[in-house]
Amino acid sequence: MEKRKTNFVGFLGLLVLLLSVSPLMAQVTKNVTFQVTLAEWYDLYISQSTITFTDVAPSPAQSPATVQIPANEGPVNVRAFAIMVPASSLTLTVVANSDFHTTVPASTVSWTVTGAGYQAGNLINGNAVTVGSWSGSILHWHEGTLNFSFLRDYATQEPGTYSITATYTLSKV
């Protein structure tokens, strides 16, 4: 009878062990979806918000009576930054919002450039002029300088103090 009791106790022990382990072997799975939205980013830095020119006296030997006057501020640093889809292009444009005066058109302001993708040009009243253009990359970081000058025409420009505003726009094309 002892042997039967031991087998029965052993069997009960094994049954209890199996019943206690059984829930550990069960499993439940859950799926989790991860989502991220990556935005396009644009930034434009221009080191000067005001550009000034100081008139110079004409030289009697000048013919025609014009002279290029460099900006008092010297070269203006520009940085165009963007993260965008690679099939797009990035363009920096400028629009003069008016002329200085009826005798002093916005186009008297011109610039030369340094830096890949930047382009020399003149302001134009009411029309966008390309200052820079880039393509082929997701990450754009383009640094350069603009060297402004003013074309003084002593024969046609009426003396006075004039100012205009020009709007620079960095955009995906």
ABEGO torsion letter per residue (X at the ends): XAAAAAAAAAAAAAAAAAAAAAAAABBBBBBBBBBBBBBBBBBBBBABABBBBBBBBBBAABOBBBBBBBBAAEBBBBBBBBBBBAABBBBBBBBBABBABAABBAAABBBBBBEBGBBBBBBBBGBBBBABBBBGBABBBBBBBBBBBBBBBAAABBBEBBBBBBBBBBBBX
